Amino acid sequence: CSAEQVYKDNTAVEGLVLLKHGLVTFGETAREAYDRMISSINRLEERIERAGSKSVLSVELPARLLPSETVAPVLRGACVMEKTPRSRDYETFILDFRTTPEVLEYVNSRDLETISRKGAMTPDFIIRTKNLPLVLPAPDAADPEGFRQEVHRRVERYREEYTQYFRRQQQASDMDVDMLDPLPRVALVPGLGLFGMGRNLHDARVNADIAEASAQAILDAERVGSFESISEQEAFEIEYWEMEQAKMKKVRHDVFAGKIALVTGAAGGIGLATARAFRDRGAEIVILDLDADALEKARQELGPDTLAIPCDVTDRNAVRDAFDRTCRTFGGVDIIVSNVGIALQGRIGDVDDALLRKSFELNFFSHQSISQCAVAVMRLQGIGGNLLYNVSKQAVNPGPDFGPYGLPKAATMFLVRQYALDHGRDGIRANGINADRIRTGLLNDRMIEERSKARGLTPEEYMAGNLLQLEVTAEDVAEAFVHLALEKKTTGSITTVDGGNIAAALR
């Protein structure tokens, strides 16, 4: 029956319910059409309410569940595509986690496998999230390794089933199309909630919105009767519609799309410049700093999707909490830039232990805490990662009365190489930057004035006192960090960014 025939039979009709597609209302004005839509939706909601509370039987859950900050990296590491065979260079997703009473009622349903695999609700849902979600087991805290293995098994099964679906329907339809990636965009986790996945945070959020709306609608449909979607063949024709294929082929992702970069000491100077450089190339950004006010200003500059966490990086628990929050927000971490530092001074034979210990806490142990937490997440993901450090030329070329600063920096340079040595087998790379004479909180205008005057130079001459006679900026250091992050087969390296200083060159 055509829409035209419906109207001819009843010219007073206010709208159409399109089977397995949606609801359309119309009127003489936009306002009338809108009011009729609201009225129709209200009547539908009243019908659902009259159906009563049809009980949804829940699955039995483990006594203790793994938290989302542990589950997310495991899921994220399973849902990857290797760019070229045996390269260990992966296309990755950002994850957005949702948990509400309605979502939990849905994912905890004993019939989840059945009702979630009936198909999508709308064509747009199919195009964005595929026709079916990935269903995972409840994450039993008593067996985290068993859960990890099962996640990988189920993702692999999803890939295989999607490939078979494509081949089956392509042959039946005789459509000349290329297969899209076979990875899910929604994952349902009993006891926990659901994850939306996308190449950036926006897409992940949209896919999570779709999954959350689907959960509520399917539950409502099951209360009234049962939810039914379109056939597999119709879903394929929508997913592989020629116009959609053309649009997908035009998508170009930035070099760090799908990556998560965490930067410490990020409220200004080198840290902020580095966060900006990674953001401009598509990464999702997490910034840490002790100065909450300055950190908020940095977040406002970097954009609303930036995760800003006030954090004392000398407090191991605070660092661990920051990584947990990062995993809950984005799903994991790929790149850390351990940049924080403080230039404490003193003649080494006179300096007291308290000052030296303070310097080691910030200039060495904070890097170790950040690195340990990062490695823990990266090993859960199982797809490698990048550890980047702001060391210092002081690690190689110590200056007078700078022992309290140079000693822990020298230890940090050793730390870089130790992580490269111990975790190369995990696909984790560790590299550092030795920068010199950068205008930051460590080398402020007052210090520049004092040092240049002591040498009989102008501030400009002092800052350009290198072989190239060029001042080195925070942005130059940021670009070096980006370069190291892109170097897939470089680890244990220390890159100098100083305009040329033979005394600080590595031998």
N, C-alpha and C positions, 0 to 999 in steps of 0.2 A: 504494500500500500504506500503510495507516494505522499509526500508532504502536501502536494497540490491537491490530491484527492481528499485528504483529511480536511483541508480548509473548505473545499467545495461542499463536503457533507455537513460541515458545521462552521459557518463563518464567524461564530462567536468564540471559536477556540482561542485560548490564551497562550498555548505553548505546546511543545511536543516532547514526549519522553522517547528518546532514541535508544532502542534496546542495545544494551552492552556498550553504550557510547556516552550518553549524558542527557542533560535537560536543557531545553531552549525555551525561553519565553519571549513574547513580543508584544507590541502595543503601538498606539498612534504616536507616542512620544518615548524618548529614552527613559523618562521617569516612570511611565506606566509599565514599560517592559521590566524595569528594575523592581518595581513594587510587586509585580506578578511573580518574579523570581523569588523574592523574599517570602511571599505568601506560599508558594509551592514548596520551598524548603521547609517552612514551618510545618506544613501539613505532613511532609515526609517524616520530620522529627517526631511529630505527635503519633504517627503510625508506629514508629519504632518503639516509642514509650509504651504504647498500648500493648505491644507484644510481650511485655513483662521482662523479667530478668531470667533469660534462658541461661542456665548455669554452664560455665565453661570449665571443663575438668582440667585440672592442672597436673603437670608432670611432677614427679618426685625429684626434688633438688638435693644436691650434696649438702652436707652439714655446713661446710665453709666453701665460699666461692672466691676465686681469684678476682681481684679488683680490675676495673676497666683499664687502669694505667699499666697493668701487666698483660691483659688480653689484647689491647690495641696493638702493641708492637709485634706480637706473634701473628695477628691477623694481617697486619700491614706487610710483614716480611713474606707472608705466603702469597699475597696478591700482587705479584710483580711480573714484569715482562723483561727478559734479558734482551738488550738492544741488538747484540750480535752474539752468536753462540760462543760459550766459554769465555766471554769478556768480563763477567762479573760486574757489568755496568747495566744498571736496571732502571726501567721506568717505574716510578712508584706513585702511590696514592697518598692524599691527605685524608684523614678520617674525622668524622664528626659523630660524636656519641650522643644518644638520646635514651633517657629512661624516665618514664612517667608511670602512674598506676595503670593507665590504659595500655601503654606499650608493654608493660610487664604482664598484664593479663593476656595479651596476645602471644608474646614469646614464650610464656609459661604454659600455653595450651598443650594438652596432651595430643591434640590433632594438628599441631603446628606444621608438620611436614605436609599434611594433606591440604589444609586451607591456604597455606602460603604459596603452594605450587599450583593453584588454580589459574594463575595468570594475573596480569596487571589490570588496573581499573580504567585507564585512559590511554589513548595513543601516545600522548606526551610522556606518560610514565614509561611506556615501553621504550621509547627513543632514548630517554635519559638513564633508566635504571635496568634495562633489559626486561624480559618477560617474567623472570623468576629471580628470587633472592637466594642467597647462600644461607643455609641453616646449619648452625654449629651446635655442638653438645654444650651442656652446662659446664662451665670451667671449674672443675673440682680442684680446690686448693691442696688437697691431699696428693694429687698426682699432676703437677704442672707439666712435666715432660710428656706424660701420656696425652694431655690436652693439646700440647704443641704439635705432637705427631698427628693427632686426629684432625686438627685444623688443616695441616698440610695435605692430608689424605682427602679431605672433603673439598678443598679448593681444587686439587688435581682432578677429582671426580667431576666437579662443576665444569672445568675446562673441557674435559672429554665429552660430557653430555652436551655442552654448547656446540662443540665442533660437530658432533653427530647430528644435532638439530639443524645446523647450518647446511651440512651436506645433504641431509634428507630433504629439507625444504627447497634448497636451491635446485636439486634435481627434479623435484615435483613441479616447481614453478618455472623452471628454465630461465631464471633471471641471471643476467651476467653481472654479478656483483662480487666485490672482495669481502672476505669475512672480517668483521670487526674483531677487536681483541676479545678473547673468551673469558674475561675476568668479570666477577660480579661487581655490582655497584652498591648493593645492600647486603648486610650480614645480620642475621637474627641470632641472638645469644640467650637461651633460656636462663632465667635467674638474674640477668644483667640488663639487657635492653637491646638496642639496635645501633648499627653503625652505617652511616652514609659514606661513600667513598668517591673521590673525584681527583682530577689532576691538580686542582687548587682548592682552597678553602670554600670559595663560593660554590663550586660544583658539589663539593662534599655536603655542604649545608642544604642545597636544593634537593639532593638525593635523599638526605635524612628527612627533610620535610615531606617528600613523597612517601617514604616508607612509613613515617608516623601517621600521615593521613590515610594511607592504605590500611594500616593496622586497625584504626578506629572504624573505617568504613566496612572492612571485612567482618569485624566483630558485630557491627550493627546489622549487616546482612544476615549473618548466621543467627542472630536473635529472632529475626522475622521469618527467615526461611533458610536459604543457603546462597552463598556467593558463587556467581558464575561469570567467567570472563569469555573472551572470544577464543576461537580455535587456534591451534599452533600455527596453522597455515596463514591465518589472518594476521597473527602477531608478527610473523616473519615478513609479510608484505608491508606492514607498517614500519618495522625496524629497518628494512632494507629498501624503503621507498626511494626512488631515484633522487628526488630533491634533497632528502636527508643525507644520502650518500655523498652528494656533491658538497653539501655544507660541511660534513665531517672531514672531507679531504682538504678543505681550505684551512682547517684549524692548525695553527702553528704555535707550539709551546715554547716558552722561554727556556734557557739552558738549565735553570734550576727549578723548573716547574715540578711540583710533587715532592720537593725537598724541604726539609725543616732545618733551619740554621739557628743555633743558640749562641748569643754573644754576651760575654761578661764585660763589666766596666763600660757599659754601652750608653751611658747618659750623655757622653760628649767625646770629643777628640777622636782618636783612632777607632774606638768601639762604635760610636755612632756612625762614622764614615763607613765602617765595615758593614754594619747592619744595613745601611742605605744601599751599598753596592750589591749585596746579596738580594735585597728586596727588589731592586731595579732589574734583576735577572730572573725574577719569578719565584724566589724562595719564600716560604712562610717564615716569619721572623719572631724569635723570642729574645727579649733583652733583659739582662739582669744588672742591677746596680744598687749600691747601698743608699744613694741619695734618691729618695722616693719622688721628691718634687722635680728634680732634673730628669728623672726617668720618665715621669708623666709628660714633660715637655717633649722628650725624645719620641715617645709613643704618638703624641699628637702629630709630630712631623712625619713619622714613618707611616702612619695611617691606622684606622680603627681596628684592622684585623691583626695588628701587632700585639703580641702577648708580652706585657711588661710586668715583671715580677721583682719587687723590692727584695733584695737578698744580700745577706752578709755571707760572702763566699768562704769565710773562714769558719763558718758554722756548718759542719757536715750534714746535720739534720735539715737545715734550711736549704742546702744544695739538693739533697735528696727530694725534699718537698717540691722544689722548683722543677726537677725532672719529672716527677709524678704529674704535676700540673701540665707540663708540656705534653706528656703522653695523653692525658685526658683531653686536651684541647685539640691537638693536631694528629695524634696517633703514634708518635715516636720522635726520633731525632736522627739526622743524617750528618750534620756538620756542627762542630763546636769551635768557637773562636775564643780561647781562654786568654783574655786580653788584660785583665785587671792587674794593677801594680801600684806600688807607692815607692817613691825615691827617698828612702831614709838614708841619712848621711852620718858619718863619724869616723874618726881616725881609729883604725881597727884595733890598735893596742890600747886604746882608751875607752872604746865604746862598751856600754854595760850590756849584760846578757838580755835584759828586758827588751831593749831596742832591737837587738839582733833577732831574738825570738819573734818579736812582732813582725819584723820584715820577712822572716821565713814563713810565718803563718800566711801572709798575704801573697808574697812573691814566689813561694814554692808550694806549700801545702794546699792552698786553694786550687792550684792547677791540678794537683793530684786528686783532690776531691771531685772536681768537675770531670776529670778524665775517667775516674772509676765509675761514676754514675753514668756517664755517656757510654762507656764500654758495656756496662750491664744492659742498657737499652739496645745498643747495637747488636749485641750477641743474641738477645731475644728476637730481634728482627732477622738476623742471619743473612744480611745483604751488605755487610761491610759498613764503612763510614769514614769520616774525616775528622781527625783531631788536629787543630791548628792552634799555635801558641805565639803570643807576642813575647819573645825572649828579650834580648837587648844586646847591643854591642858590648855592654859591660861584662857579658859572659865570656868574651874573648879578649877584650882590650880594657882592663880595669882602669878607672880614674882615681886620682888621689882623694882620700876621704870618702870614697863611695863603696867601701867594703860591705856595709850592711845591705846595700842594694845589689851589688855585683855577685856576692856569694850565693844567695838563693837563686839569682838569675842563671848562674853557671850550673847549679843543680837542676834548674828547669830545662836547660839545654840538654843535659844528660837524660832527663825525663822523656823528652821528645824521642830520643833515639831508643830508649828502653821500651816505650810503647810500640814503636815501629818494629822492634825485634820480637817482642812477646806477643803482639796481636796482629802481625802480618798474616798469620795463618787464619785469622778471622776475617780477612779482607779489609781490616781497618788500617788506614794510613795515618801517619803522624808526621807533621812537618812544622817548622817554626820560621819566624821572621826575626831578624836582627835589624832593628831600625835605629837611627841616630838623629838627634837634633830635630825632633818633631814638636811643633807647637801644640802642647796638650796641658793637662793639669799638672803633669810631672815637670814639664819645662814651660813655665809661664813667662809672661812678659817681664816680670821683675827679675827672674833668674837669667833671662836672656840679656837684659840690660847689664846686670852685674858681671856676667861672664864676658860679654863683648868688651866692656870697659876695662876689665882686668887684662885683656889681650890687646888693648889699643885698637879695637875694631868698632865699626858701627854694628848695630844689631843685624842689619841686612847682610853685612860681610861675614859676621859670625855664623849666621844660619846657612849661608852658602859656602861654608868653609870645607869643601870637599873637592875631589878631583874634577868633577864636572862643573863646579862653581854654580850649582843650582840648589835652591832651597827645596828640601823634601817635605811633602805635606802628608797629613793624615789620609788624604784620598789616595796618595801614592801607595801607602801601606795597605789600604783597603784593597786596591787593585792587585797587590801581590798576594793577599789572602785568597782572593777570587781565583787567581792563576793557579795557586797550589791546590785549591779545591777541584780544579778542572784537570789537573795532571793525574791521570788514572794510574800511572805506573811509577809514581815518585813517592818515596816514603823515607823517613829518617833524614830529610834534607833541612838545612838552615839557609834561608835566602836573605841576603843582605839588601836592605833598602836604605841607603845612606849617601847616595851620590858619589860613592867611591871613597873608601877609607882603608888604605893598605894595612894600617896597624890593626884594624878590626877584621881583616879578611881571614877566612878560615884556611888553615894549612892542612 
